[in-house]
């Protein structure tokens, strides 16, 4: 099977995350995990998925449907399954990322662990493809947590913020709602909203 490498992914691995302010510099979070990311990339490509760049990270698709992504956080190299919640997970290695209802992530801190799980990862990917082909859908809970009053007031004061917030994915919106609702003190909730305001306006989630 011929493996076609996307030049944009080559760029991601060589220079770093394209949406990171440290992209193309040694400070970018991608660089410490380049070897691990290359290994994860190879494993995914060997399953026959198509390699693309979406949201500035490598995404692997099957017949136009997103199956997995490979990316780095500050403390790990990761493979994420878009419908991971529907996988059986016999190895118990899938983790929920933030408040995402559908996606599940596997974090790695060394290449040895990736190599040990190569067969399992390929099996998980093949199951993820089968799930997509079967037409299974994730049943989402639509904002089960109430929007805090402080956020409502922030929307009234800044319509652009309101528009940007509602343009986020449901998972990102829910993550912010939970984050802003946690503090007991009103002033702390207001300060937290102000702290993440610019991130919302940029279309980013809590951990982006």
C-alpha positions in Angstrom: 0.0 0.0 0.0 1.4 3.4 -1.1 1.4 6.0 1.7 0.9 9.6 0.5 2.3 12.2 2.9 0.6 15.5 3.0 3.2 18.3 2.7 1.3 20.5 5.2 1.7 17.8 7.8 5.4 17.6 7.0 5.4 21.4 7.7 3.5 20.9 11.0 6.1 18.4 12.2 9.1 20.4 11.0 8.0 23.9 12.1 5.3 23.4 14.7 1.6 24.2 15.2 0.4 26.8 12.7 -2.0 28.4 15.2 0.6 28.6 18.0 2.2 31.9 18.6 5.5 30.0 18.9 5.0 28.2 15.6 8.3 27.8 13.7 10.3 28.4 16.8 11.9 26.0 19.3 9.3 27.1 21.9 6.4 25.5 20.0 4.9 22.6 21.9 5.1 20.4 18.9 8.9 20.2 18.8 9.6 18.1 22.0 7.2 15.5 20.7 8.2 15.3 17.1 9.5 11.7 17.2 6.3 10.6 19.0 4.1 12.4 16.5 6.0 10.9 13.6 5.4 7.5 15.0 1.7 8.1 15.6 1.4 9.5 12.1 3.0 6.4 10.6 0.6 4.1 12.5 -2.4 6.0 11.4 -1.3 6.1 7.7 -0.8 2.3 7.7 -4.5 1.9 8.3 -5.2 3.6 5.0 -6.7 6.9 6.2 -6.3 10.1 4.2 -4.0 12.7 5.7 -5.2 16.3 5.8 -4.7 19.5 7.8 -7.8 20.9 9.6 -7.9 23.4 12.5 -4.1 23.7 12.0 -3.4 20.1 13.0 -3.1 16.7 11.2 -6.5 15.1 10.7 -7.1 11.6 9.2 -10.3 10.9 7.3 -12.2 8.1 5.7 -14.4 9.0 2.7 -14.5 12.6 3.9 -15.4 11.8 7.5 -13.0 12.8 10.3 -11.7 9.7 12.2 -8.7 10.7 14.2 -6.2 13.6 14.7 -2.6 13.6 15.8 -1.3 16.6 17.8 0.7 17.8 20.7 -0.1 19.4 24.0 2.5 20.8 26.3 3.0 17.6 28.2 2.1 14.9 25.7 1.8 13.7 22.1 -1.8 12.6 21.4 -4.1 10.7 19.1 -7.7 11.8 19.3 -10.8 9.9 18.1 -13.6 12.1 16.9 -16.3 9.6 18.0 -14.2 7.9 20.7 -17.1 7.8 23.1 -18.6 5.1 20.8 -15.6 2.8 20.8 -15.4 -0.3 23.0 -12.0 0.6 24.5 -10.9 -2.9 25.7 -7.5 -1.5 26.8 -9.1 1.3 28.8 -6.8 3.9 27.3 -9.3 6.4 26.0 -9.7 9.6 28.1 -12.2 12.4 27.9 -10.6 15.6 26.8 -12.0 18.5 28.8 -15.8 18.5 28.4 -16.0 17.1 24.9 -18.9 14.7 24.8 -17.9 12.8 21.6 -14.1 12.9 21.3 -11.7 10.8 23.3 -7.9 11.1 23.5 -4.9 8.8 24.2 -1.9 10.7 25.6 1.7 9.5 25.3 4.8 10.8 27.0 7.3 8.5 25.3 7.7 6.5 22.1 8.1 3.2 23.9 4.5 3.2 25.0 3.3 4.0 21.5 5.3 1.1 20.1 3.8 -1.3 22.7 0.3 -0.2 21.7 0.8 -0.2 17.9 -1.4 -3.2 17.3 -4.1 -1.9 19.7 -4.1 1.6 18.1 -4.6 0.2 14.6 -7.5 -1.9 16.0 -9.0 1.2 17.6 -8.7 3.1 14.3 -10.3 0.3 12.3 -13.2 0.2 14.8 -13.5 4.0 14.5 -13.8 3.6 10.7 -16.4 0.9 11.2 -18.4 3.1 13.5 -18.4 5.9 10.9 -19.4 3.5 8.1 -22.3 2.2 10.3 -23.8 5.6 10.6 -23.7 5.6 14.4 -24.4 9.0 15.9 -23.3 10.5 19.2 -26.3 11.7 21.3 -25.2 15.1 22.6 -26.5 16.8 25.7 -27.3 20.4 24.7 -25.8 22.7 27.2 -27.1 20.8 30.3 -25.5 23.3 32.6 -27.2 26.7 33.0 -25.4 29.8 31.6 -24.1 31.8 34.6 -25.7 35.2 35.1 -22.3 36.9 34.8 -21.8 35.5 31.3 -25.3 36.6 30.3 -24.4 40.2 31.5 -21.1 40.0 29.6 -23.0 39.1 26.4 -25.3 42.1 26.9 -22.3 44.4 27.3 -20.5 42.9 24.3 -22.6 41.6 21.5 -19.4 40.6 19.6 -18.4 38.3 22.5 -21.9 36.7 22.4 -21.6 36.1 18.7 -18.2 34.6 19.1 -19.3 32.4 21.9 -22.2 30.9 20.0 -20.0 30.3 17.0 -17.9 27.9 19.1 -18.6 24.1 19.0 -21.1 22.8 21.6 -18.3 21.1 23.4 -16.2 24.3 23.7 -19.3 26.3 24.8 -20.1 23.7 27.5 -16.5 23.8 28.7 -16.6 27.6 29.2 -20.0 27.4 30.9 -18.6 24.9 33.4 -15.4 26.9 33.9 -17.2 30.1 34.5 -19.8 28.6 36.9 -17.2 27.0 39.2 -16.2 29.9 41.4 -18.4 30.7 44.4 -17.7 34.4 44.4 -19.4 36.6 41.8 -16.3 38.7 41.4 -14.2 35.6 40.7 -16.6 34.5 38.0 -16.5 37.9 36.3 -12.7 37.9 36.4 -12.6 34.4 34.9 -14.8 35.5 32.0 -12.6 38.5 31.4 -9.5 36.3 31.4 -10.8 34.0 28.7 -12.6 36.7 26.6 -9.9 37.1 24.1 -9.6 33.4 23.6 -13.4 33.1 22.9 -13.1 36.0 20.4 -10.3 34.0 18.6 -12.6 31.0 18.3 -10.6 28.9 20.7 -11.6 26.4 23.4 -10.2 26.4 26.9 -7.2 24.1 26.0 -6.5 25.4 22.5 
